[in-house]
Amino acid sequence: MSDSWKSFEQQICKDFGGKRRGADYGDKEGGKNDCIQTPGWSIEIKFLASPTWKVMLDNAKNAVDRKENKHEIGIGVVKKKGTPMSDALVIIPYNEFLEYFVHSKEKEAENCDISWNNTCMGTTKEECYACGLPACVNCTISIEWFHFGIQRVCKRCVSEHYGK
């Protein structure tokens, strides 16, 4: 990989199963994150000669603010120019970390929002890995979901992404 910001962005997006957004970085609703087609992730990327605390913090906060889906995890990825890829940092705001990696295990049962067919179970503690909506076991399937391994995904998302 060459040591340029563009190739760094391309590599990070590829590592998360997506592509670099490119010049489509904002519209009337505000800024957009740096990667597309990265289900479950909102990613902001910085490649700098001298990254500072403020830049890294703003990068991570922007990732949270620019989520395309409220269930995405917002992260900043920062690399100092001239350092190896393995030294890049993934930064996640503390509250984002708590929400997705600590408190997510404490969710109470919700109503299934999918109701794919008449086998819907109604209430559930499951949720679709892709869209984050509550979904019962009968309205989801376990499927290899990009590079995230086997995940429970609602049949609507499977249909949209895979045409199945």
PEBEL-V200709 format. One record per residue. RES is the residue in one small letter. PSI is psi in radians with two decimals (none if undefined). Layout:
res:RES psi:PSI
res:RES psi:PSI
This chain:
res:m psi:2.30
res:s psi:2.79
res:d psi:1.15
res:s psi:2.73
res:w psi:-0.65
res:k psi:-0.78
res:s psi:-0.57
res:f psi:-0.83
res:e psi:-0.79
res:q psi:-0.74
res:q psi:-0.77
res:i psi:-0.85
res:c psi:-0.73
res:k psi:-0.74
res:d psi:-0.48
res:f psi:0.22
res:g psi:0.21
res:g psi:-2.71
res:k psi:2.74
res:r psi:2.33
res:r psi:-0.70
res:g psi:-2.52
res:a psi:-0.15
res:d psi:1.27
res:y psi:-0.01
res:g psi:2.83
res:d psi:-2.90
res:k psi:-0.36
res:e psi:-0.04
res:g psi:-2.93
res:g psi:2.82
res:k psi:2.67
res:n psi:3.00
res:d psi:-0.27
res:c psi:2.59
res:i psi:2.77
res:q psi:0.74
res:t psi:1.32
res:p psi:2.27
res:g psi:-0.09
res:w psi:2.42
res:s psi:2.04
res:i psi:2.21
res:e psi:2.35
res:i psi:2.36
res:k psi:2.42
res:f psi:1.82
res:l psi:2.67
res:a psi:-0.68
res:s psi:1.37
res:p psi:2.40
res:t psi:2.91
res:w psi:-0.84
res:k psi:-0.77
res:v psi:-0.75
res:m psi:-0.74
res:l psi:-0.81
res:d psi:-0.67
res:n psi:-0.83
res:a psi:-0.73
res:k psi:-0.68
res:n psi:-0.66
res:a psi:-0.69
res:v psi:-0.79
res:d psi:-0.45
res:r psi:0.34
res:k psi:2.42
res:e psi:-0.27
res:n psi:2.29
res:k psi:-0.27
res:h psi:0.04
res:e psi:2.69
res:i psi:2.12
res:g psi:2.16
res:i psi:2.62
res:g psi:2.49
res:v psi:2.16
res:v psi:2.35
res:k psi:2.37
res:k psi:2.29
res:k psi:2.35
res:g psi:-0.09
res:t psi:2.76
res:p psi:2.71
res:m psi:-0.63
res:s psi:-0.25
res:d psi:0.01
res:a psi:2.61
res:l psi:2.43
res:v psi:2.15
res:i psi:2.27
res:i psi:2.25
res:p psi:2.55
res:y psi:-0.81
res:n psi:-0.61
res:e psi:-0.76
res:f psi:-0.84
res:l psi:-0.79
res:e psi:-0.74
res:y psi:-0.39
res:f psi:-0.21
res:v psi:-1.04
res:h psi:-0.27
res:s psi:-0.44
res:k psi:-0.23
res:e psi:0.14
res:k psi:2.48
res:e psi:2.89
res:a psi:2.44
res:e psi:3.00
res:n psi:2.44
res:c psi:2.21
res:d psi:-0.05
res:i psi:-0.88
res:s psi:1.04
res:w psi:-0.70
res:n psi:-2.96
res:n psi:0.09
res:t psi:0.10
res:c psi:2.38
res:m psi:-0.17
res:g psi:-1.56
res:t psi:2.71
res:t psi:2.75
res:k psi:0.03
res:e psi:2.80
res:e psi:2.68
res:c psi:2.25
res:y psi:-0.56
res:a psi:-0.91
res:c psi:-0.26
res:g psi:0.03
res:l psi:2.55
res:p psi:2.37
res:a psi:2.36
res:c psi:2.94
res:v psi:-0.63
res:n psi:-0.37
res:c psi:0.10
res:t psi:2.85
res:i psi:2.70
res:s psi:2.17
res:i psi:2.64
res:e psi:1.96
res:w psi:1.66
res:f psi:-2.25
res:h psi:0.21
res:f psi:0.03
res:g psi:-2.86
res:i psi:2.17
res:q psi:2.75
res:r psi:2.09
res:v psi:2.40
res:c psi:2.68
res:k psi:-0.46
res:r psi:-0.81
res:c psi:-0.68
res:v psi:-0.78
res:s psi:-0.75
res:e psi:-0.71
res:h psi:-0.55
res:y psi:-0.17
res:g psi:0.40
res:k psi:none
